[in-house]
Each structure stands twice: as structure tokens, then as C-alpha cells.
Amino acid sequence: MRLIVDTRKLFIFFFAVAIALLVYLNNNFLFYYINHLSSFLPDTFWILITEFGNAYILLGILSFLFIKHPILVTRIIVALLISTIIVRFGKEIFSAIRPPGILPLNTFNLIGSAITENSFPSGHATTISAFICSLTLSNYIQREFNFFLSLFLIITCVSRVSIGVHWPIDILIGFYIGFLSSYVSIIHIPISHYLSKNIL
């Protein structure tokens, strides 16, 4: 049997791995760089932005979306469930220490409490990634808005470094998990399609 390889997907996979490796090898440098660079904006801005990665906030938004777009919301919820399970396992397995537990607190901008445990991967980055990637992959959003959604996704993920509670590798892998979860939910999970077509 001949093995058919999608070279485009293979390239994307290795490119993603290469980016993750580069970020991991420069984790401390990138953390300080992003954290210090973003400190020119007020703390209130980052506190508000980072809350969009909070699952409870997004569930509130989904409750309003469900009225007009039940199919879309179903797929997003499935993506969120997948990503949440992966993140929970990841945090338990790696038990990574957050920046406040390793770096001197006077060397970076810390906004809020000095949380020290369960750094990898970032739950906030994963959640907002699963949410926005589901929106874009479902084609419910006009393409003109995809740029703004992508920009908002990046800013929300970066906010976790800006407030000093996550490493860059945490948010990058969180983004990957969110994207893959939304992709699997929309393209490959029958229950998502079944609920959309037969119940909603």
C-alpha cells in the first residue's frame, strides 16, 4: 500500500515544531523582552484583556451566541472540552513552575498575584485560541474580520506574559492546542456534526 503524504500539512507540522523549539530555547529572553516591552501600556489594559482567556467569560459570550448560532456554539464547546482535557493532563504531567516561582520578582513586571505552579500549558491561551480558531474555521465570520480576530487572539495570549504569570512556550503550546482542538471539532468529530444537524 502506497503511503500518501500531504506535504503541506507535513511542512506546517515541522514549521510549528521548529518555532516551538526556538521559543523554548530562548524562553527566558523572550519572557523578559515581551514583559518589559508591554509594560508601556497600563496594567488595567492587560488585566482586562487577559480575562478574555477565562473560560467563564467565554461561556457567557457563547450563551448569547447560542440563540442565533447553535451549530457554531456546539462546535466551539466541543473544541473547548477537548482543549480543557489536554491542558489538565499537561499541567498534571509537567507541573511546570511559573516565572514568579523562578525569577526574582523585582526583575519583571508582575500584575496581580505571584502564582507559581501549573505553568505549562497556558489555559487562558488555549481557551481563547479554541474559541477564535473555531470562529474562523467555521466560516461564520467574514474574512475581513479574521485579521482583527487573529490580532485579538495574539494580544490575549501575549497578555499572559505581560502580566508575568506565563512563559512564552506556555502560550505558544496553548495556542497550538486550541487550534488543533477547534480543527478536530469542526472537521473530524462526528458528534459535533450529529448534534448540529439532528438536535439543534
C-alpha positions as CSV (number, residue, x, y, z in Angstrom):
1,M,0.0,0.0,0.0
2,R,1.4,3.4,-1.0
3,L,1.5,6.0,1.8
4,I,0.1,9.3,0.6
5,V,1.7,12.2,2.5
6,D,0.2,15.7,2.4
7,T,3.4,17.7,2.0
8,R,1.7,21.0,3.0
9,K,0.5,19.6,6.3
10,L,3.9,18.0,6.9
11,F,5.6,21.3,6.3
12,I,3.2,23.1,8.7
13,F,3.9,20.4,11.4
14,F,7.7,20.7,11.2
15,F,7.5,24.5,11.0
16,A,5.3,24.6,14.1
17,V,7.8,22.2,15.9
18,A,10.7,24.4,14.8
19,I,9.0,27.6,16.1
20,A,8.3,25.8,19.5
21,L,11.9,24.7,19.7
22,L,13.2,28.2,19.1
23,V,10.8,29.7,21.7
24,Y,11.8,27.0,24.2
25,L,15.5,27.6,23.8
26,N,15.0,31.4,24.2
27,N,12.2,31.2,26.8
28,N,13.8,33.4,29.5
29,F,15.0,36.0,27.0
30,L,11.6,36.2,25.2
31,F,9.8,36.4,28.5
32,Y,11.8,39.4,29.7
33,Y,11.6,41.0,26.3
34,I,7.8,40.7,25.9
35,N,7.1,41.6,29.6
36,H,9.2,44.7,29.5
37,L,8.1,45.8,26.1
38,S,4.4,45.5,27.0
39,S,4.8,47.5,30.2
40,F,4.3,50.8,28.4
41,L,0.6,50.0,28.4
42,P,-1.3,50.4,31.7
43,D,-1.8,47.4,34.0
44,T,-5.6,47.8,33.7
45,F,-5.4,47.1,29.9
46,W,-3.6,43.8,30.4
47,I,-5.9,42.8,33.3
48,L,-9.0,43.3,31.1
49,I,-7.5,41.7,28.0
50,T,-6.3,38.6,29.8
51,E,-9.8,37.9,31.2
52,F,-11.0,37.0,27.6
53,G,-9.0,33.8,28.1
54,N,-11.1,33.0,31.1
55,A,-13.5,30.1,30.3
56,Y,-16.3,31.6,32.4
57,I,-16.2,34.9,30.4
58,L,-16.3,33.0,27.1
59,L,-19.2,30.8,28.2
60,G,-21.1,33.9,28.9
61,I,-20.5,35.1,25.4
62,L,-21.4,31.7,24.0
63,S,-24.8,31.8,25.8
64,F,-25.7,34.8,23.8
65,L,-24.3,33.4,20.5
66,F,-26.3,30.2,21.0
67,I,-29.6,32.0,20.4
68,K,-28.7,32.7,16.7
69,H,-25.8,30.3,16.0
70,P,-26.5,27.0,17.9
71,I,-24.4,24.9,15.4
72,L,-21.4,27.2,15.8
73,V,-21.6,27.2,19.6
74,T,-21.9,23.4,19.7
75,R,-18.6,23.1,17.7
76,I,-16.9,25.7,19.9
77,I,-18.0,23.9,23.1
78,V,-16.7,20.6,21.8
79,A,-13.4,22.3,21.0
80,L,-13.2,23.8,24.4
81,L,-13.9,20.4,26.1
82,I,-11.1,18.8,24.1
83,S,-8.6,21.6,24.8
84,T,-9.5,21.6,28.5
85,I,-8.8,17.9,28.9
86,I,-5.5,18.3,27.2
87,V,-4.5,21.3,29.3
88,R,-5.5,19.5,32.5
89,F,-3.3,16.5,31.7
90,G,-0.5,18.7,30.6
91,K,-0.5,20.7,33.8
92,E,-0.5,17.5,35.9
93,I,2.2,15.8,33.9
94,F,4.7,18.7,33.6
95,S,4.0,20.6,36.8
96,A,6.0,23.5,35.4
97,I,6.9,26.4,37.6
98,R,5.7,29.9,36.5
99,P,8.0,32.9,36.2
100,P,7.3,34.2,39.7
101,G,8.5,30.9,41.2
102,I,11.8,31.1,39.4
103,L,12.8,34.7,38.5
104,P,13.4,37.5,41.1
105,L,10.2,39.5,41.4
106,N,12.0,42.8,41.0
107,T,13.3,41.9,37.5
108,F,10.0,41.9,35.7
109,N,6.5,43.4,35.7
110,L,4.2,41.3,37.7
111,I,0.5,42.3,37.7
112,G,-1.6,40.6,40.3
113,S,-0.7,37.6,42.5
114,A,2.6,35.8,42.2
115,I,1.2,32.5,41.0
116,T,4.0,29.9,40.9
117,E,2.5,26.5,39.9
118,N,1.0,24.8,36.9
119,S,2.5,26.9,34.2
120,F,2.5,24.6,31.1
121,P,0.5,24.9,29.0
122,S,-1.4,28.2,29.4
123,G,-5.1,27.5,30.0
124,H,-6.1,31.1,29.0
125,A,-4.1,30.9,25.7
126,T,-5.7,27.5,24.9
127,T,-9.2,28.7,25.7
128,I,-9.1,31.9,23.6
129,S,-7.3,30.0,20.8
130,A,-10.0,27.3,20.7
131,F,-12.7,30.0,20.7
132,I,-11.4,32.2,18.0
133,C,-10.0,29.4,15.8
134,S,-13.4,27.8,15.9
135,L,-15.0,31.0,14.7
136,T,-12.6,31.4,11.8
137,L,-12.5,27.7,10.7
138,S,-16.3,27.5,10.8
139,N,-16.6,30.3,8.2
140,Y,-19.2,32.1,10.2
141,I,-17.1,35.2,10.3
142,Q,-16.5,37.4,7.2
143,R,-12.9,37.1,6.1
144,E,-12.4,40.9,6.6
145,F,-12.8,40.3,10.3
146,N,-10.3,37.4,10.5
147,F,-7.4,39.8,10.7
148,F,-8.9,41.6,13.7
149,L,-9.8,38.3,15.4
150,S,-6.3,37.0,14.9
151,L,-4.8,40.2,16.3
152,F,-7.1,39.9,19.3
153,L,-6.0,36.3,19.8
154,I,-2.3,37.2,19.8
155,I,-2.8,40.1,22.2
156,T,-4.8,38.0,24.6
157,C,-2.2,35.2,24.5
158,V,0.6,37.7,25.0
159,S,-1.2,39.2,28.0
160,R,-0.3,36.1,30.0
161,V,3.4,37.0,29.6
162,S,2.7,40.7,30.0
163,I,1.2,40.2,33.5
164,G,4.1,37.9,34.4
165,V,2.4,34.6,35.0
166,H,3.4,32.5,32.0
167,W,6.4,31.7,29.8
168,P,6.3,32.3,26.1
169,I,6.4,28.5,25.4
170,D,3.3,28.1,27.6
171,I,1.2,30.4,25.4
172,L,2.6,29.1,22.2
173,I,1.7,25.5,23.0
174,G,-1.6,26.7,24.4
175,F,-2.3,28.3,21.0
176,Y,-1.4,25.0,19.2
177,I,-3.7,23.0,21.5
178,G,-6.6,25.5,20.9
179,F,-6.1,25.5,17.2
180,L,-5.9,21.7,16.9
181,S,-8.9,21.2,19.2
182,S,-11.0,23.5,17.1
183,Y,-9.8,21.8,13.9
184,V,-10.6,18.4,15.2
185,S,-14.0,19.5,16.5
186,I,-15.1,21.1,13.2
187,I,-13.5,18.6,10.7
188,H,-13.1,15.2,12.4
189,I,-15.6,14.7,15.3
190,P,-18.9,13.2,14.2
191,I,-20.7,14.1,17.5
192,S,-20.2,17.8,16.7
193,H,-21.9,17.3,13.3
194,Y,-24.6,15.0,14.7
195,L,-25.6,17.4,17.5
196,S,-25.6,20.3,15.0
197,K,-27.8,18.5,12.4
198,N,-30.1,16.3,14.5
199,I,-30.7,18.1,17.8
200,L,-30.2,21.8,17.2
